[in-house]
Amino acid sequence: MNAGMTLFREVVGDNPRIRVLEFFLETRELDFGVGDVAEETELSRQTAYTIIEEFYKKDLLIINRTLKNKQLYKLNLKSSVIQKWILLFDGIVFKDARISKKLTA
């Protein structure tokens, strides 16, 4: 994910927590380690770790599996908070896609 400004971040704001949340919303069926999240969001590993731990403690993320002592996290799709974020994210992203399609048609 390019950390350049996205429509989602233009709407909800741009800060490290939103970048991590947006990354997991975009890739909601997949799981990632802290280093992967840090690289994709252009945040330091420490910042990514802190945010991921915060989201995990709030049940927004789950540990999906562990590989060689590396925990892989993904969205907790059972969380009512995450379900609401998904609705908002999809509404923004898909509305933007429909507008772009109309403009290029």
URPE-V134661 format. One record per helix or strand of 3 or more residues. SS is the DSSP state (2 for helix, 1 for strand). FROM is the first residue (numbers start at 1). LEN is the number of residues. Records with the same first field share a line. If there is no record, write none. Layout:
SS=FROM-LEN, FROM-LEN
This chain:
2=7-6, 16-11, 34-8, 45-13, 80-25
1=61-7, 70-6
